Amino acid sequence: MSAVNDTKFKSVIFLLTRLPSHGDAHLWISIPFCFMYASSIVGNSVILFIVKTDPSLHQPMYIFLSMLAVTDLGISISTMPTILGIYLFNSREISLDACLAQLFFIHLLQCIESSVLLLMAFDRFIAIYSPLRYAAILILPRIAKMGLVVVLRATVIILPLPFLLKQFQYCRANVLSHSYCVHREVMNMACSDITVNIIYRLFTKLLTMGLDLLLIFLFYVMILKTVRSIGSHEERLRALNTCVSHLCVLLLFYIPEISLTVIHSFEKGSLPLLQIVLGYFSLLLPPLMNPIVYSMKSKHLRVRIIRMFIK
């Protein structure tokens, strides 16, 4: 069935797009997607289970890691139905309401993940700057309040997006360039004035990822200043080594996001395949790689995971 666009009855259907392929090649393409989703869900679930069941891991760093794992699970679950649906069953159609719900959860969870990465940078700063007071500063009630603020902040900022899009009329082809819904794509399908949405989208980017990235940068500047004041070379390396996992996770999250933002701002309508691939990277790579990165760098976590599977 082709895209239906009857704004009189408000029955708007969008068509999702998959990677270019011939014949049944999309079924083969679905295999790595299935593998990534399965690995992401298993990996993040294992992290949550181990941190919950092992009292020795009830420390601030691992609690923040659990927050990151919950967010990554949410992103995987939010995108899985449409991405696997289009590759496995050629299910391209999505209603306006379903599309708005998906884009809300995608942007909400990305905003939360950005804030959790900021909290993890703060955690590393406190651990290096004041190790003796680390446990006293980052107590469980305070961490819970920080997590609540992160969720409330993201909800307040992202909640208006679907309501702003809902009021539009859609009179274009309604063919999205991704196999999931995001605000920029749906906004460009409208035949109404989208100036308010463009301004609000810029506002949300600056207030969430822009501000978070700036604060993370400042925390790392203070971490480097603190490390430089440490007399022993070995102690300096040990302190910096505790930040490696977090830096890897930062790169996995922000590089695809920044690349997409640059392409959308300066190369509009060009490099469509690169945009699709970067879009997949931004949503699928962090949930897949974050558990692997932290498992490889954290000896306690690695030992518990090995022990769990050996049993």
C-alpha positions in Angstrom: 0.0 0.0 0.0 1.4 3.4 -0.9 1.7 6.3 1.5 -1.6 7.7 2.5 -1.7 11.4 3.1 -5.2 12.5 3.8 -4.9 15.4 6.2 -8.7 16.0 6.1 -9.1 12.7 8.1 -5.7 13.1 9.8 -4.7 9.6 8.6 -1.0 10.2 7.9 1.3 7.3 7.0 5.1 7.5 6.7 7.2 5.2 4.7 10.5 4.0 6.3 13.6 3.4 4.2 16.3 0.7 4.5 19.8 0.4 3.1 19.8 0.1 -0.7 19.7 -3.6 -1.7 18.6 -5.9 -4.6 16.3 -8.9 -4.4 16.5 -10.7 -1.0 19.7 -9.0 0.0 17.8 -7.2 2.8 17.3 -10.5 4.5 21.1 -10.9 4.7 21.5 -7.3 5.8 19.1 -8.1 8.7 21.5 -10.7 10.1 24.1 -8.2 11.5 21.2 -6.0 12.8 19.7 -9.1 14.7 23.2 -9.9 16.1 23.7 -6.3 17.3 20.3 -6.1 19.0 20.7 -9.5 20.6 24.3 -8.6 21.8 23.1 -5.2 23.1 20.2 -6.6 25.1 22.2 -9.5 26.5 25.3 -7.3 27.3 23.4 -4.5 29.0 21.2 -7.0 30.9 24.3 -8.9 32.1 25.8 -5.6 33.4 22.6 -4.8 35.3 22.3 -8.3 36.8 25.9 -8.4 38.0 25.9 -4.9 39.5 22.6 -5.7 41.2 23.6 -9.1 42.6 27.2 -8.3 43.6 27.5 -6.1 46.7 31.1 -5.3 46.0 30.0 -3.5 42.8 27.5 -1.2 44.7 29.8 1.7 44.1 29.1 5.1 42.4 31.0 4.2 39.2 29.0 1.0 38.7 25.7 2.6 39.6 26.3 5.2 36.9 27.2 2.3 34.6 23.8 0.7 35.4 22.1 3.9 34.5 23.9 3.9 31.2 22.9 0.2 30.6 19.2 1.0 31.3 19.3 3.9 28.8 21.0 1.7 26.2 18.4 -1.0 26.7 15.7 1.6 26.1 17.3 2.9 22.9 17.6 -0.7 21.6 13.9 -1.5 22.4 12.7 1.8 20.9 14.4 1.3 17.5 14.2 -2.5 17.2 10.5 -2.9 16.0 10.9 -0.7 12.9 14.5 -1.5 12.0 14.0 -5.3 12.2 10.5 -5.0 10.8 11.7 -3.3 7.6 14.6 -5.8 7.0 12.9 -9.0 8.0 9.3 -8.4 6.9 9.5 -5.4 4.5 7.2 -3.5 6.8 7.7 0.1 5.7 4.6 1.9 6.9 4.3 3.6 10.2 1.4 5.8 11.4 1.9 9.4 12.6 1.1 8.5 16.2 3.5 5.6 16.3 6.2 7.7 14.6 5.8 10.5 17.1 6.0 8.0 20.0 9.1 6.4 18.6 10.9 9.8 18.0 9.9 10.9 21.5 11.6 7.9 23.2 14.6 8.0 20.9 15.3 11.7 21.6 14.4 11.3 25.3 16.8 8.4 25.8 19.6 10.1 23.8 19.2 13.1 26.0 19.3 11.0 29.2 22.4 9.1 27.9 24.2 12.4 27.3 23.4 13.5 30.8 24.5 10.1 32.3 27.9 10.5 30.5 28.1 13.9 32.2 27.5 12.3 35.6 30.1 9.7 34.8 32.6 12.5 34.0 31.7 14.1 37.4 32.2 10.8 39.1 35.7 10.4 37.6 36.6 14.0 38.6 35.6 13.4 42.2 37.4 10.0 42.3 40.7 11.7 41.2 40.4 15.1 42.9 39.2 13.9 46.3 39.6 10.1 46.5 39.3 10.1 50.4 35.9 11.8 50.3 34.7 10.0 47.1 32.3 7.6 48.9 31.1 10.3 51.2 30.2 12.7 48.4 28.6 10.3 46.0 26.2 8.5 48.4 23.3 6.5 47.1 20.5 9.1 47.9 22.5 11.8 46.2 23.1 9.6 43.1 19.3 8.8 43.0 18.5 12.5 43.1 21.0 13.2 40.3 19.4 10.4 38.2 15.9 11.8 38.9 17.0 15.3 37.8 18.5 13.8 34.6 15.2 12.1 33.7 13.0 15.1 34.6 15.3 17.5 32.6 15.1 15.3 29.5 11.4 14.8 29.8 10.7 18.5 30.1 12.9 19.4 27.1 11.8 16.6 24.8 8.1 16.3 25.6 7.0 19.3 23.5 8.5 17.8 20.3 5.7 15.3 19.4 3.1 17.9 20.3 4.6 20.5 18.0 4.7 17.9 15.2 1.2 16.7 15.8 -0.4 20.0 14.9 1.1 20.0 11.4 -0.5 19.0 8.2 1.6 16.6 6.0 1.2 17.0 2.3 4.5 15.7 0.9 5.7 12.2 -0.2 6.2 11.2 3.5 9.1 9.0 2.7 11.6 9.1 5.5 15.3 8.5 4.8 15.8 6.2 7.8 14.2 3.0 9.1 13.1 4.9 12.3 11.6 8.3 13.1 13.5 11.3 14.3 12.3 14.9 14.8 14.2 16.5 11.9 12.9 14.0 9.3 9.2 14.2 10.3 9.4 18.0 10.6 10.7 18.3 7.0 7.6 16.3 5.8 5.2 19.1 7.0 3.7 21.5 4.6 3.2 24.1 7.3 5.6 26.8 8.7 8.2 24.9 10.7 10.2 27.9 12.0 9.2 27.3 15.6 10.3 23.6 15.3 13.6 24.6 13.8 14.3 27.1 16.6 13.2 24.6 19.3 15.2 21.8 17.8 18.3 24.0 18.0 17.4 25.0 21.5 17.2 21.3 22.6 20.5 20.4 21.0 22.3 23.3 22.7 20.6 22.7 26.1 21.2 19.0 26.2 24.2 17.6 24.2 25.8 21.0 23.7 25.8 21.9 27.4 26.7 18.4 28.5 29.7 18.2 26.2 30.9 21.6 27.4 30.7 20.5 31.0 32.3 17.2 30.3 35.2 19.1 28.6 35.5 21.3 31.7 35.6 18.3 34.1 38.4 16.7 32.0 40.3 20.0 32.1 40.1 19.9 35.9 41.0 16.2 35.9 44.2 16.9 33.9 45.1 19.8 36.2 44.7 17.5 39.2 46.7 14.7 37.6 49.5 17.1 36.8 49.8 17.9 40.5 50.4 14.2 41.4 54.1 13.6 42.1 54.4 10.0 41.1 54.4 9.1 37.4 52.8 5.8 38.1 50.1 7.4 40.1 49.4 9.8 37.2 49.0 6.9 34.8 46.8 5.0 37.2 44.5 8.0 37.6 44.3 8.6 33.9 43.7 4.9 33.2 40.4 5.1 35.3 39.1 7.5 32.6 39.8 5.4 29.5 36.5 3.5 29.5 34.5 6.7 29.9 36.5 8.4 27.1 35.8 5.5 24.7 32.1 5.6 25.5 32.1 9.4 24.9 33.7 9.0 21.5 31.2 6.2 20.6 28.2 8.5 21.5 29.3 11.9 20.4 31.2 11.4 17.2 28.3 10.0 15.1 26.0 12.6 16.6 28.3 15.5 15.9 29.0 14.1 12.4 25.2 13.9 11.6 24.7 17.4 12.9 27.5 18.8 10.7 26.1 17.0 7.6 22.6 18.2 8.2 23.7 21.7 8.7 26.2 22.1 5.8 25.5 19.3 3.4 21.7 19.3 3.2 20.3 16.6 0.8 23.8 15.3 0.0 25.6 12.1 1.1 22.3 10.2 1.8 24.0 6.8 2.3 26.5 8.3 4.8 23.6 9.9 6.7 21.8 6.5 6.9 25.0 4.7 8.1 25.9 7.4 10.7 22.3 7.3 11.9 22.6 3.5 12.5 26.0 4.1 14.2 24.5 6.7 16.6 21.7 4.5 17.7 23.1 0.9 17.5 26.9 1.3 18.3 26.8 2.7 21.9 24.4 0.1 23.3 26.5 -2.6 21.6 29.9 -1.4 22.6 29.4 0.2 26.0 29.1 -3.1 27.9 32.2 -4.5 26.0 34.3 -1.4 26.7 33.6 -1.4 30.5 33.9 -5.2 30.7 37.3 -5.1 29.1 38.6 -2.2 31.3 37.1 -3.1 34.6 38.8 -6.2 36.2 36.1 -6.7 38.8 33.3 -6.6 36.2 35.2 -8.9 33.8 35.9 -11.5 36.6 32.3 -11.5 37.6 31.1 -11.9 34.0 33.5 -14.8 33.4 32.5 -16.5 36.6 28.8 -16.1 35.8 29.2 -17.9 32.4 31.6 -20.5 33.6 29.0 -21.6 36.2 
